[in-house]
């Protein structure tokens, strides 16, 4: 285990509107506002989205399973923002539901908003953290450095 202790910096309340792409908008906001470390929660609805719903087999690095949502789903999520190679990287786990069906996974790729998604971002200050790709693990976990 590794960790770093910081403080809550700026707080952003964000509305992302119908037809916008959720991940694209969050990445652009992080660039515009210089948000290098943050966590966020969100709620709203998506019209179309792609979710990784776990590995096909229990092995590392994983081969991912995908679910593609092609109709409106209510969505809640929790995620973080850290930079990888000088670009903001959004890591967002979401639960999406329509009627009695629901799915939980890591939202990646296209994520088109239906009506609205509201996002509440808490910037983390006083830490030095970024994502660094680990070939053995097959993804880019958070890595900590000195401030």
C-alpha positions as a Markdown table, in Angstrom:
| # | Residue | x | y | z |
|---|---|---|---|---|
| 1 | Unk | 0.0 | 0.0 | 0.0 |
| 2 | Unk | 1.1 | 3.5 | -0.8 |
| 3 | Unk | -0.7 | 6.7 | 0.2 |
| 4 | Unk | -0.4 | 10.5 | 0.4 |
| 5 | Unk | -2.1 | 13.0 | 2.6 |
| 6 | Unk | -3.5 | 16.2 | 1.3 |
| 7 | Unk | -6.3 | 18.7 | 1.7 |
| 8 | Unk | -9.5 | 19.7 | -0.1 |
| 9 | Unk | -8.8 | 22.6 | -2.4 |
| 10 | Unk | -11.3 | 24.1 | -4.8 |
| 11 | Unk | -14.8 | 22.7 | -5.1 |
| 12 | Unk | -16.6 | 22.6 | -8.4 |
| 13 | Unk | -20.3 | 22.2 | -9.1 |
| 14 | Unk | -20.7 | 21.2 | -12.8 |
| 15 | Unk | -23.7 | 20.7 | -15.0 |
| 16 | Unk | -23.1 | 18.8 | -18.2 |
| 17 | Unk | -25.9 | 19.1 | -20.7 |
| 18 | Unk | -27.9 | 16.9 | -23.1 |
| 19 | Unk | -25.8 | 15.6 | -26.0 |
| 20 | Unk | -22.4 | 16.4 | -24.4 |
| 21 | Unk | -19.8 | 13.7 | -23.8 |
| 22 | Unk | -19.3 | 13.2 | -20.1 |
| 23 | Unk | -15.6 | 12.1 | -20.1 |
| 24 | Unk | -14.6 | 14.7 | -22.7 |
| 25 | Unk | -16.2 | 17.5 | -20.7 |
| 26 | Unk | -14.5 | 16.4 | -17.5 |
| 27 | Unk | -11.1 | 16.2 | -19.2 |
| 28 | Unk | -11.5 | 19.6 | -20.7 |
| 29 | Unk | -12.6 | 21.1 | -17.4 |
| 30 | Unk | -9.5 | 19.6 | -15.7 |
| 31 | Unk | -7.2 | 21.1 | -18.4 |
| 32 | Unk | -8.9 | 24.5 | -18.2 |
| 33 | Unk | -8.9 | 24.8 | -14.4 |
| 34 | Unk | -5.6 | 23.0 | -13.8 |
| 35 | Unk | -7.2 | 20.2 | -11.8 |
| 36 | Unk | -4.3 | 17.7 | -11.4 |
| 37 | Unk | -5.8 | 15.7 | -8.5 |
| 38 | Unk | -9.4 | 15.3 | -7.5 |
| 39 | Unk | -12.3 | 13.1 | -6.7 |
| 40 | Unk | -15.9 | 13.5 | -7.8 |
| 41 | Unk | -19.4 | 12.1 | -7.5 |
| 42 | Unk | -22.1 | 12.5 | -10.2 |
| 43 | Unk | -25.7 | 11.8 | -10.9 |
| 44 | Unk | -27.9 | 12.2 | -14.0 |
| 45 | Unk | -28.6 | 10.2 | -17.1 |
| 46 | Unk | -26.8 | 8.9 | -20.2 |
| 47 | Unk | -28.2 | 8.2 | -23.6 |
| 48 | Unk | -25.2 | 6.1 | -24.7 |
| 49 | Unk | -22.2 | 4.8 | -22.8 |
| 50 | Unk | -19.6 | 2.0 | -22.6 |
| 51 | Unk | -18.8 | 0.2 | -19.4 |
| 52 | Unk | -16.0 | -2.2 | -18.5 |
| 53 | Unk | -17.8 | -4.8 | -16.4 |
| 54 | Unk | -14.8 | -6.8 | -15.2 |
| 55 | Unk | -12.2 | -9.1 | -16.6 |
| 56 | Unk | -13.2 | -12.1 | -18.8 |
| 57 | Unk | -11.0 | -14.3 | -16.6 |
| 58 | Unk | -9.4 | -13.8 | -13.2 |
| 59 | Unk | -5.9 | -13.0 | -14.5 |
| 60 | Unk | -3.5 | -10.0 | -14.7 |
| 61 | Unk | -3.3 | -8.2 | -17.0 |
| 62 | Unk | -7.1 | -8.5 | -17.5 |
| 63 | Unk | -8.9 | -8.9 | -20.8 |
| 64 | Unk | -11.9 | -6.7 | -20.3 |
| 65 | Unk | -15.6 | -7.4 | -20.8 |
| 66 | Unk | -17.8 | -4.6 | -22.2 |
| 67 | Unk | -21.4 | -3.6 | -21.9 |
| 68 | Unk | -22.6 | -1.0 | -24.4 |
| 69 | Unk | -25.6 | 1.1 | -23.3 |
| 70 | Unk | -27.6 | 2.2 | -26.4 |
| 71 | Unk | -30.7 | 3.7 | -24.6 |
| 72 | Unk | -31.3 | 6.1 | -21.8 |
| 73 | Unk | -30.1 | 5.0 | -18.3 |
| 74 | Unk | -30.1 | 6.8 | -15.0 |
| 75 | Unk | -26.5 | 7.0 | -13.7 |
| 76 | Unk | -24.6 | 7.6 | -10.5 |
| 77 | Unk | -20.9 | 7.4 | -10.2 |
| 78 | Unk | -17.8 | 8.1 | -8.2 |
| 79 | Unk | -14.4 | 8.8 | -9.8 |
| 80 | Unk | -11.1 | 10.6 | -9.7 |
| 81 | Unk | -8.9 | 12.8 | -11.9 |
| 82 | Unk | -5.1 | 12.4 | -12.1 |
| 83 | Unk | -2.8 | 13.2 | -14.9 |
| 84 | Unk | -1.1 | 10.6 | -17.1 |
| 85 | Unk | 1.5 | 11.8 | -19.6 |
| 86 | Unk | 0.5 | 15.4 | -19.1 |
| 87 | Unk | -3.2 | 14.8 | -19.8 |
| 88 | Unk | -6.0 | 14.4 | -17.4 |
| 89 | Unk | -7.2 | 10.8 | -16.9 |
| 90 | Unk | -10.7 | 10.2 | -15.7 |
| 91 | Unk | -11.4 | 7.0 | -13.7 |
| 92 | Unk | -15.1 | 6.7 | -13.2 |
| 93 | Unk | -17.1 | 3.8 | -11.8 |
| 94 | Unk | -20.8 | 4.0 | -12.4 |
| 95 | Unk | -24.0 | 2.3 | -11.8 |
| 96 | Unk | -26.5 | 2.6 | -14.6 |
| 97 | Unk | -30.1 | 1.5 | -14.6 |
| 98 | Unk | -33.2 | 1.4 | -16.8 |
| 99 | Unk | -36.4 | -0.1 | -15.5 |
| 100 | Unk | -35.5 | -3.1 | -13.3 |
| 101 | Unk | -32.2 | -3.7 | -15.1 |
| 102 | Unk | -28.9 | -2.3 | -13.8 |
| 103 | Unk | -25.2 | -2.6 | -14.5 |
| 104 | Unk | -22.1 | -1.4 | -12.7 |
| 105 | Unk | -18.7 | -0.8 | -14.3 |
| 106 | Unk | -15.9 | 1.5 | -15.3 |
| 107 | Unk | -17.2 | 4.1 | -17.8 |
| 108 | Unk | -14.8 | 4.4 | -20.8 |
| 109 | Unk | -15.0 | 5.9 | -24.3 |
| 110 | Unk | -18.2 | 7.4 | -25.5 |
| 111 | Unk | -20.6 | 8.7 | -22.8 |
| 112 | Unk | -23.4 | 10.9 | -24.2 |
| 113 | Unk | -25.5 | 12.8 | -21.7 |
| 114 | Unk | -29.3 | 12.5 | -21.7 |
| 115 | Unk | -30.8 | 15.7 | -20.3 |
| 116 | Unk | -28.2 | 16.5 | -17.6 |
| 117 | Unk | -25.5 | 15.1 | -15.4 |
| 118 | Unk | -24.5 | 17.0 | -12.3 |
| 119 | Unk | -20.9 | 16.6 | -11.0 |
| 120 | Unk | -19.4 | 17.6 | -7.7 |
| 121 | Unk | -15.6 | 17.8 | -7.9 |
| 122 | Unk | -13.3 | 18.1 | -4.8 |
| 123 | Unk | -9.8 | 19.1 | -5.8 |
| 124 | Unk | -7.0 | 17.5 | -3.7 |
| 125 | Unk | -4.1 | 19.8 | -2.8 |
| 126 | Unk | -0.8 | 19.2 | -1.1 |
| 127 | Unk | 0.0 | 15.9 | -2.9 |
| 128 | Unk | 2.0 | 14.9 | -5.9 |
| 129 | Unk | 0.2 | 12.1 | -7.7 |
| 130 | Unk | -0.1 | 10.9 | -11.3 |
| 131 | Unk | -1.0 | 7.8 | -13.3 |
| 132 | Unk | 1.9 | 5.7 | -14.7 |
| 133 | Unk | 1.2 | 2.8 | -17.0 |
| 134 | Unk | 2.2 | -0.6 | -15.5 |
| 135 | Unk | 2.7 | -3.2 | -18.2 |
| 136 | Unk | 2.5 | -6.2 | -15.8 |
| 137 | Unk | -0.9 | -4.9 | -14.4 |
| 138 | Unk | -2.2 | -3.7 | -17.7 |
| 139 | Unk | -3.4 | -0.3 | -16.5 |
| 140 | Unk | -2.1 | 3.0 | -15.0 |
| 141 | Unk | -2.5 | 3.0 | -11.2 |
| 142 | Unk | -1.9 | 6.2 | -9.1 |
| 143 | Unk | 1.7 | 6.8 | -8.3 |
| 144 | Unk | 2.9 | 9.2 | -5.6 |
| 145 | Unk | 5.9 | 11.5 | -5.8 |
| 146 | Unk | 7.3 | 14.4 | -3.8 |
| 147 | Unk | 5.7 | 17.8 | -3.9 |
